[in-house]
Amino acid sequence: MAYNRQPQTVLAGTGLKQNPPPSIIHPAGIIPVELEAEIATTTSLGVVQIGSGLSITPSGILSAASSSSFINVTLTSTDYTATASDYYIGATKKDIDITLPLGILGRVYVIKNQVSGNIEVKGSSGQKIDTSSNKTLGAEDSIIVVFDGTRWNTI
C-alpha cells in the first residue's frame, strides 16, 4: 500500500480545533470528533508518523501515550528532600524526615514508612500539609499529597 500524501505539520503555537466543539453534557461512550489539523504524517514508504506522546492502534485509533508505564521509586534511609523526578518515596529507616519541595500546582507524591517506628513528612518554606507543618507516619503508614497552589493536601 502506498501513500501519495505529502507530510503536513502543525505550526508551533497553534492548537488543534475540535469539530464539533465539546459540549457541557457528555453522553456515555465515545464521541467521534474531527480535528482540523494534521497530527500525523506519512513517509514515502507509507509509514505513519505521529506527534510525540501519541499512539495509533492497527485499527486506526489515536490516543495519548505515556513514554513509560513505570513511576520513579526512591528508597531512603536518611533525611531526604523530594525532587521533581520523584513520585514514590519509601523510608527504609525510622526517625528520618522526608521534606516536600516548594509546591508546583498539581504535583503529587506518595510517601510510605516501610519500617517500624515513625518518620516525619514536612513542607518547605512554611508550606503546610493540610493545616499542619508536618505529618507523622507510623509503622507501615503512607500518605499521598497533592499541591493545590497554596498547600499540600492529603488524599
Secondary structure, 3 states (H helix, E strand, C coil): CCCCCCCCCCCCCCCCCEECCCCCCCCCCCCCCEECCCCEEECCCCCEEECCCEEECCCCCEEECCCCCCCCEEEECCCEECCCCCCEEEECCCCCEEECCCCCCCCEEEEEECCCCCEEEECCCCCCECCECEEEECCCCEEEEEECCCCEEEC
